[in-house]
Structures are given as structure tokens and as C-alpha cells.
Amino acid sequence: MKLVVIAHNIRSIYNVGSIFRTSDGFGVDHLYLTGYTPHPEIQHDTRPPHERQRITKQIHKTALGAEHSLNFAYRQDPLPLLARYRTLGYTLAALEQASKSIMLSDYKVIPSKLVLILGEEVQGISTHLLERCDVTLEIPMVGKKESFNVSVATGIALYALTVH
């Protein structure tokens, strides 16, 4: 399976590091960090040196080197990525609680090429991104809390989508 993850507007540096490590563990082909998601130092980085070094160091605490072994890029706007991967035949899947979501445990159509979109920790994925997705996947919750931490949810979803 060809698998791409787009992490859009993730606020926590430690969640980003965990998403790197989890994505590497499940064989994700490419991780895109978009919007205000913190990202490790990149070529032609325009952030002040002290800021990019601090963020890179903090991401490393939970990524544990996955930021070096996993293909990743930073893009401000995720929409061109969605359009590009759609033309390449990828299914665009949002990981979100929504009125039309399908429970991850009920999702039986596992495409050969998938983009998994993750959203901001509290507000989730914006409507304008959800509208561009082919499917919205939701993780069933049985406890009192309404959602999982985004990095934990990433692990659950990647496991469900890759191990069959």
C-alpha cells in the first residue's frame, strides 16, 4: 500500500514527533506537515536559527530519529497536496468525527493508495478540507472521553489501515 500522511495545524511539537515515529513504524511513504504544524529544520528554512534549532530538538525527543529516516516536507497549504494526490489516484481519507464518518472498524475498502489527513488537536479538520476528502474515518470511542490524542489516533488508524 502507498500511504501518505498530512498533519495539518497540529500544535504540539511532541505530537508531531510521535506522528513521525509512528508513521515511520507503519511504513508511511511521505509525511507532510502543513499549516502551523511545527516541523524540523528544512533546506532554505526561513525561520530564525534559534527557533528552528529549538523545534527540531524538541521534535527529536519523541521522533527518536524518525525525522531523519522518513520522507517529509513542510507546506503551508494542504490543498495543492490533496489535488496532486487525487490526480495520482489516491483516496483522500480524513481522520475525524463527523456526521458522515465511517467507523474505522467498519471501513473494509482499503485502497492501494491512500492519503490520511490529520487535523488540529481540539477543533479537528476544517470543513473546507473535509469537503475535499473521499471518506471520513472515525475511531470508535467507548469510554467517557470524546476523542483520542492526535498522535494516538494516528497510530490506531495506521494500524487498522496497514495490518490486515
Phi and psi in degrees as GROMACS dihedral restraints (atoms count N, CA, C in turn):
[ dihedral_restraints ]
;  ai    aj    ak    al  type     phi  dphi    fc
    3     4     5     6     1   -90.1    20    10
    4     5     6     7     1   126.1    20    10
    6     7     8     9     1  -135.1    20    10
    7     8     9    10     1   127.9    20    10
    9    10    11    12     1  -122.9    20    10
   10    11    12    13     1   140.2    20    10
   12    13    14    15     1  -118.1    20    10
   13    14    15    16     1   133.8    20    10
   15    16    17    18     1  -115.9    20    10
   16    17    18    19     1   116.5    20    10
   18    19    20    21     1  -102.9    20    10
   19    20    21    22     1   104.8    20    10
   21    22    23    24     1  -106.0    20    10
   22    23    24    25     1   126.2    20    10
   24    25    26    27     1    55.5    20    10
   25    26    27    28     1    43.7    20    10
   27    28    29    30     1   -84.8    20    10
   28    29    30    31     1   123.3    20    10
   30    31    32    33     1   -81.9    20    10
   31    32    33    34     1   -40.6    20    10
   33    34    35    36     1   -78.9    20    10
   34    35    36    37     1   124.0    20    10
   36    37    38    39     1   -60.1    20    10
   37    38    39    40     1   -38.8    20    10
   39    40    41    42     1   -71.2    20    10
   40    41    42    43     1   -33.9    20    10
   42    43    44    45     1   -63.4    20    10
   43    44    45    46     1   -40.7    20    10
   45    46    47    48     1   -61.0    20    10
   46    47    48    49     1   -46.1    20    10
   48    49    50    51     1   -60.0    20    10
   49    50    51    52     1   -41.0    20    10
   51    52    53    54     1   -66.7    20    10
   52    53    54    55     1   -38.1    20    10
   54    55    56    57     1   -64.4    20    10
   55    56    57    58     1   -37.9    20    10
   57    58    59    60     1   -58.5    20    10
   58    59    60    61     1   -52.0    20    10
   60    61    62    63     1   -64.3    20    10
   61    62    63    64     1   -43.4    20    10
   63    64    65    66     1   -66.2    20    10
   64    65    66    67     1   -42.8    20    10
   66    67    68    69     1   -61.1    20    10
   67    68    69    70     1   -42.3    20    10
   69    70    71    72     1   -61.6    20    10
   70    71    72    73     1   -43.7    20    10
   72    73    74    75     1   -62.7    20    10
   73    74    75    76     1   -30.4    20    10
   75    76    77    78     1   -99.6    20    10
   76    77    78    79     1     9.7    20    10
   78    79    80    81     1    74.5    20    10
   79    80    81    82     1    29.2    20    10
   81    82    83    84     1   -60.5    20    10
   82    83    84    85     1   135.8    20    10
   84    85    86    87     1   -75.4    20    10
   85    86    87    88     1   -36.6    20    10
   87    88    89    90     1  -154.8    20    10
   88    89    90    91     1   138.0    20    10
   90    91    92    93     1  -114.0    20    10
   91    92    93    94     1   125.7    20    10
   93    94    95    96     1  -109.3    20    10
   94    95    96    97     1   131.2    20    10
   96    97    98    99     1  -105.9    20    10
   97    98    99   100     1   121.1    20    10
   99   100   101   102     1  -127.9    20    10
  100   101   102   103     1   166.4    20    10
  102   103   104   105     1    66.6    20    10
  103   104   105   106     1  -134.5    20    10
  105   106   107   108     1   -93.2    20    10
  106   107   108   109     1    14.0    20    10
  108   109   110   111     1   -60.0    20    10
  109   110   111   112     1   126.1    20    10
  111   112   113   114     1   -63.9    20    10
  112   113   114   115     1   147.1    20    10
  114   115   116   117     1  -141.3    20    10
  115   116   117   118     1   152.5    20    10
  117   118   119   120     1   -62.5    20    10
  118   119   120   121     1   167.5    20    10
  120   121   122   123     1   -58.1    20    10
  121   122   123   124     1   136.3    20    10
  123   124   125   126     1  -127.1    20    10
  124   125   126   127     1   164.2    20    10
  126   127   128   129     1   -62.5    20    10
  127   128   129   130     1   139.9    20    10
  129   130   131   132     1    61.5    20    10
  130   131   132   133     1    32.9    20    10
  132   133   134   135     1   -66.4    20    10
  133   134   135   136     1   126.2    20    10
  135   136   137   138     1   -95.5    20    10
  136   137   138   139     1    -3.2    20    10
  138   139   140   141     1   -71.0    20    10
  139   140   141   142     1   153.1    20    10
  141   142   143   144     1   -57.0    20    10
  142   143   144   145     1   142.1    20    10
  144   145   146   147     1   -53.4    20    10
  145   146   147   148     1   -42.3    20    10
  147   148   149   150     1   -65.6    20    10
  148   149   150   151     1   -33.3    20    10
  150   151   152   153     1   -71.5    20    10
  151   152   153   154     1   -48.4    20    10
  153   154   155   156     1   -67.0    20    10
  154   155   156   157     1   -33.3    20    10
  156   157   158   159     1   -70.2    20    10
  157   158   159   160     1   -40.1    20    10
  159   160   161   162     1   -64.4    20    10
  160   161   162   163     1   -46.5    20    10
  162   163   164   165     1   -66.0    20    10
  163   164   165   166     1   -42.8    20    10
  165   166   167   168     1   -59.8    20    10
  166   167   168   169     1   -43.0    20    10
  168   169   170   171     1   -64.9    20    10
  169   170   171   172     1   -41.0    20    10
  171   172   173   174     1   -69.5    20    10
  172   173   174   175     1   -39.5    20    10
  174   175   176   177     1   -61.9    20    10
  175   176   177   178     1   -39.8    20    10
  177   178   179   180     1   -59.9    20    10
  178   179   180   181     1   -30.1    20    10
  180   181   182   183     1   -57.8    20    10
  181   182   183   184     1   -35.7    20    10
  183   184   185   186     1  -106.6    20    10
  184   185   186   187     1   -24.6    20    10
  186   187   188   189     1   -73.9    20    10
  187   188   189   190     1   -30.1    20    10
  189   190   191   192     1    51.9    20    10
  190   191   192   193     1    41.5    20    10
  192   193   194   195     1    99.5    20    10
  193   194   195   196     1   -11.3    20    10
  195   196   197   198     1   -63.4    20    10
  196   197   198   199     1   -22.3    20    10
  198   199   200   201     1   -68.6    20    10
  199   200   201   202     1   -14.3    20    10
  201   202   203   204     1   -97.3    20    10
  202   203   204   205     1   -26.7    20    10
  204   205   206   207     1   -97.5    20    10
  205   206   207   208     1   -15.0    20    10
  207   208   209   210     1  -103.5    20    10
  208   209   210   211     1   135.1    20    10
  210   211   212   213     1   -67.8    20    10
  211   212   213   214     1   124.4    20    10
  213   214   215   216     1  -144.9    20    10
  214   215   216   217     1   161.0    20    10
  216   217   218   219     1  -151.8    20    10
  217   218   219   220     1   156.9    20    10
  219   220   221   222     1  -107.4    20    10
  220   221   222   223     1   134.4    20    10
  222   223   224   225     1  -136.9    20    10
  223   224   225   226     1   136.1    20    10
  225   226   227   228     1   -65.5    20    10
  226   227   228   229     1   -48.9    20    10
  228   229   230   231     1  -106.8    20    10
  229   230   231   232     1   122.9    20    10
  231   232   233   234     1   -79.2    20    10
  232   233   234   235     1   -16.5    20    10
  234   235   236   237     1   -59.4    20    10
  235   236   237   238     1   -44.0    20    10
  237   238   239   240     1   -61.6    20    10
  238   239   240   241     1   -32.1    20    10
  240   241   242   243     1   -66.2    20    10
  241   242   243   244     1   -43.6    20    10
  243   244   245   246     1   -61.7    20    10
  244   245   246   247     1   -44.0    20    10
  246   247   248   249     1   -63.1    20    10
  247   248   249   250     1   -42.7    20    10
  249   250   251   252     1   -63.1    20    10
  250   251   252   253     1   -48.7    20    10
  252   253   254   255     1   -70.0    20    10
  253   254   255   256     1   -29.7    20    10
  255   256   257   258     1   -62.3    20    10
  256   257   258   259     1   -43.9    20    10
  258   259   260   261     1   -67.0    20    10
  259   260   261   262     1   -23.0    20    10
  261   262   263   264     1   -86.1    20    10
  262   263   264   265     1     3.9    20    10
  264   265   266   267     1    88.4    20    10
  265   266   267   268     1    14.6    20    10
  267   268   269   270     1   -81.2    20    10
  268   269   270   271     1   145.8    20    10
  270   271   272   273     1   -83.8    20    10
  271   272   273   274     1   133.0    20    10
  273   274   275   276     1   -98.6    20    10
  274   275   276   277     1   115.7    20    10
  276   277   278   279     1  -120.5    20    10
  277   278   279   280     1   124.6    20    10
  279   280   281   282     1   -92.7    20    10
  280   281   282   283     1   141.0    20    10
  282   283   284   285     1  -101.6    20    10
  283   284   285   286     1   100.1    20    10
  285   286   287   288     1  -162.8    20    10
  286   287   288   289     1   151.1    20    10
  288   289   290   291     1   -87.5    20    10
  289   290   291   292     1   118.9    20    10
  291   292   293   294     1  -150.3    20    10
  292   293   294   295     1   165.3    20    10
  294   295   296   297     1   -61.2    20    10
  295   296   297   298     1   -30.7    20    10
  297   298   299   300     1  -106.4    20    10
  298   299   300   301     1    18.2    20    10
  300   301   302   303     1   -74.3    20    10
  301   302   303   304     1   155.1    20    10
  303   304   305   306     1  -107.8    20    10
  304   305   306   307     1   133.8    20    10
  306   307   308   309     1   -62.0    20    10
  307   308   309   310     1   132.7    20    10
  309   310   311   312     1   -53.6    20    10
  310   311   312   313     1   -37.8    20    10
  312   313   314   315     1   -68.0    20    10
  313   314   315   316     1   -19.9    20    10
  315   316   317   318     1   -96.8    20    10
  316   317   318   319     1    -7.2    20    10
  318   319   320   321     1   -78.0    20    10
  319   320   321   322     1   104.8    20    10
  321   322   323   324     1   -99.8    20    10
  322   323   324   325     1   -20.2    20    10
  324   325   326   327     1   -86.7    20    10
  325   326   327   328     1    96.1    20    10
  327   328   329   330     1   -97.9    20    10
  328   329   330   331     1   104.7    20    10
  330   331   332   333     1   -70.5    20    10
  331   332   333   334     1   163.0    20    10
  333   334   335   336     1   -78.8    20    10
  334   335   336   337     1   -16.6    20    10
  336   337   338   339     1  -137.9    20    10
  337   338   339   340     1   120.8    20    10
  339   340   341   342     1  -137.4    20    10
  340   341   342   343     1   139.3    20    10
  342   343   344   345     1  -108.6    20    10
  343   344   345   346     1   122.5    20    10
  345   346   347   348     1  -102.9    20    10
  346   347   348   349     1   122.3    20    10
  348   349   350   351     1  -106.0    20    10
  349   350   351   352     1   127.7    20    10
  351   352   353   354     1  -110.1    20    10
  352   353   354   355     1   148.6    20    10
  354   355   356   357     1  -123.5    20    10
  355   356   357   358     1   177.6    20    10
  357   358   359   360     1   -52.3    20    10
  358   359   360   361     1   143.7    20    10
  360   361   362   363     1   -57.1    20    10
  361   362   363   364     1   -39.0    20    10
  363   364   365   366     1  -100.7    20    10
  364   365   366   367     1   -48.5    20    10
  366   367   368   369     1   -86.6    20    10
  367   368   369   370     1   -17.0    20    10
  369   370   371   372     1    79.2    20    10
  370   371   372   373     1  -152.4    20    10
  372   373   374   375     1   -91.2    20    10
  373   374   375   376     1   131.5    20    10
  375   376   377   378     1   -65.5    20    10
  376   377   378   379     1   155.7    20    10
  378   379   380   381     1   -58.1    20    10
  379   380   381   382     1   -40.0    20    10
  381   382   383   384     1   -66.0    20    10
  382   383   384   385     1   -25.8    20    10
  384   385   386   387     1   -82.5    20    10
  385   386   387   388     1   -41.2    20    10
  387   388   389   390     1   -58.6    20    10
  388   389   390   391     1   -38.0    20    10
  390   391   392   393     1   -64.3    20    10
  391   392   393   394     1   -20.4    20    10
  393   394   395   396     1   -92.6    20    10
  394   395   396   397     1    -3.6    20    10
  396   397   398   399     1   -89.7    20    10
  397   398   399   400     1   151.0    20    10
  399   400   401   402     1   -79.6    20    10
  400   401   402   403     1   -31.5    20    10
  402   403   404   405     1  -150.4    20    10
  403   404   405   406     1   147.7    20    10
  405   406   407   408     1  -116.3    20    10
  406   407   408   409     1   123.3    20    10
  408   409   410   411     1  -106.8    20    10
  409   410   411   412     1   139.1    20    10
  411   412   413   414     1  -126.7    20    10
  412   413   414   415     1   140.2    20    10
  414   415   416   417     1   -88.7    20    10
  415   416   417   418     1   124.7    20    10
  417   418   419   420     1   -61.3    20    10
  418   419   420   421     1   136.9    20    10
  420   421   422   423     1  -115.0    20    10
  421   422   423   424     1   131.9    20    10
  423   424   425   426     1  -117.5    20    10
  424   425   426   427     1   -10.8    20    10
  426   427   428   429     1   -89.7    20    10
  427   428   429   430     1  -163.2    20    10
  429   430   431   432     1   -83.9    20    10
  430   431   432   433     1   -24.7    20    10
  432   433   434   435     1   -75.9    20    10
  433   434   435   436     1   154.0    20    10
  435   436   437   438     1   -92.0    20    10
  436   437   438   439     1   -16.2    20    10
  438   439   440   441     1  -157.5    20    10
  439   440   441   442     1   165.2    20    10
  441   442   443   444     1   -94.1    20    10
  442   443   444   445     1   160.0    20    10
  444   445   446   447     1   -59.1    20    10
  445   446   447   448     1   144.8    20    10
  447   448   449   450     1   -59.4    20    10
  448   449   450   451     1   -36.4    20    10
  450   451   452   453     1   -73.0    20    10
  451   452   453   454     1   -35.1    20    10
  453   454   455   456     1   -67.5    20    10
  454   455   456   457     1   -44.1    20    10
  456   457   458   459     1   -60.4    20    10
  457   458   459   460     1   -37.4    20    10
  459   460   461   462     1   -60.1    20    10
  460   461   462   463     1   -45.7    20    10
  462   463   464   465     1   -61.7    20    10
  463   464   465   466     1   -44.5    20    10
  465   466   467   468     1   -61.2    20    10
  466   467   468   469     1   -48.3    20    10
  468   469   470   471     1   -64.6    20    10
  469   470   471   472     1   -45.7    20    10
  471   472   473   474     1   -63.8    20    10
  472   473   474   475     1   -37.2    20    10
  474   475   476   477     1   -61.9    20    10
  475   476   477   478     1   -50.0    20    10
  477   478   479   480     1   -62.0    20    10
  478   479   480   481     1   -34.8    20    10
  480   481   482   483     1   -83.5    20    10
  481   482   483   484     1   -22.1    20    10
  483   484   485   486     1  -110.0    20    10
  484   485   486   487     1   -22.6    20    10
  486   487   488   489     1  -106.6    20    10
  487   488   489   490     1   106.5    20    10
